[in-house]
Amino acid sequence: MLTTLTVSELNALIVEPSAMQGGLIKHACEALGLPTPHHVRSATEAMQVMCEHRPDVVISALYLPDMSGTELVQRMHADPYLAEVAFILVSSETRAQALEPVRQSGICGIVPKPFTNEQLSRALSATLDVLSEEALTEVEVPLDEIKVLVVDDSANSRKYICRVLENLGVLNFIEARDGAEAVGVLNDTLVDLVVTDYNMPEMDGRQLVEYIRQQSWQRSVPILMVTSESDFSRLAAVEEAGVSGICDKPFEPGTVRRLLQRILAPE
């Protein structure tokens, strides 16, 4: 199935308390080909506007006068009418502890403030990939028949990962909230691919990879790690443990497509 959107078809809502910053984002969107986005200054106003006219993507600051951007995207995901609306964060925040909750919320991208048009364009391209359906045809594996185990302690992250894979043609998913739960699944069920987060309670992603490669009867299953982890020594340990591929969170569907092409390609 092929359903491809273009930037000119995107209906965007900007949520930014600063009139100047909102104007800069609006101007950049227009320069990239988006129809003129609507601009609001609070999360409350954004929710009201979205309930009347659902956008395709929300471009929001992290710090809003009435709640955080993280709380806004969580409210959107909790509302069935807004759950599929894409979300891009534009923020000058760099602290990992401040960004981690929104990274785990299943968003399409984080754009720094101040930003370049190229950085915003990349986030919008990832958004288009999330909103579009284009089956992965470059592999001989029948994607509609494979079974994927998605492991993440964030329900929104699991939903986002499944959504991206569904757009590529994957239909069968099993979800686990952490590595320990994933081990129980792997003991009883044959899977064709494991997609896992790194930072999880009980058993983290590295421990899960080590278990699969050393103890599981499915030790050769491909493993894709999706993580916001930035510690190079930890990531190096994961690679040494036997992960098949690593991509950042929030991850870009194009990156996932390329990794799956490599992981699932016939030898």
C-alpha angles and dihedrals in degrees: 000000000000123000110158124180128198130214090252089062096053119110105207133191120199117208108192128138093208115080090205095050091044089053092050092051091046092050091048091050091051091048089055092052104263119142110252106292122224114245126212130171104216141041091239091056089045092055091050093050093045093051089055098040116013112217126210093230138015117211106197144173118235097231114055128170096249105029141346126275087246091058090047094055090045090054089048092052090049091056112077090210093056102029094101096048110116120236132209122185120214110191145143088215113120103168111116093217091056095046099040096078093053092044087056092050097079102256129163100231151336117232119194122236116259092037138181124233088247091059092049091045091055091053091048090050089054088049092053089051090053093048094044130073117220117155118226104246102166094087129072092220112103098238094196088062102046121097118224125198110210113197120190135127090223114081090201091053091050090050092050093049091049091048093054092047092047088057088057092052104268113137109168120074138169116193129209128183097215144353094276092056089045090055089056090052093047092051091059108024133056112229131184099209137016119208111188142174120229105221110058136136124254094016122012128212096267092052090048092052090049091050093050095047096043108029112015123096084226095058094140096055113124113253124202116191118207110190148153089210111131101179104113094202091056092047090048089053090052092051090048090050089062111264113165096216142351128211133175127257119262082041127199115238090224089060091049090050092054093045092050091048088056097040097045099036115115115255 
